[in-house]
């Protein structure tokens, strides 16, 4: 229920972190995850979630990624 409440309150945040080469600082890929909380400190994936819930969160994360990429 905690994650559902965060979703209903529009408190899920999409967080991207660039993973870089230590010598060249070139970005290899970006780690993308969903977080919630007052400062986005809680990962939604740290909880024991059903397979269906994980799938739904992954789809939501993909949707946010695609939406964000349109603006970059």
C-alpha positions, 0 to 999 in steps of 0.5 A, a space after each residue: 500500500 505504501 507504493 500505491 499511496 506514493 503513486 496516487 500522490 504523484 510522489 514516485 520520482 524517476 531517477 537517472 544516474 549516469 555510469 561513466 568510464 573512470 578515465 574518459 568520463 564517457 557515459 556507458 549507460 544510465 541506471 534508471 530507477 523509481 524512488 519516492 519519499 520527501 527527498 526521493 530516498 526510498 527505492 520502490 524495489 527494496 520491498 517484496 513486491 509481486 511479479 505483477 507489481 514489479 512488471 507494472 512499475 517497470 512499465 511505468 519507468 519505461 513510460 517515464 524514460 520514453 517521455 523524458 527522452 522526447 525532451 532531450 
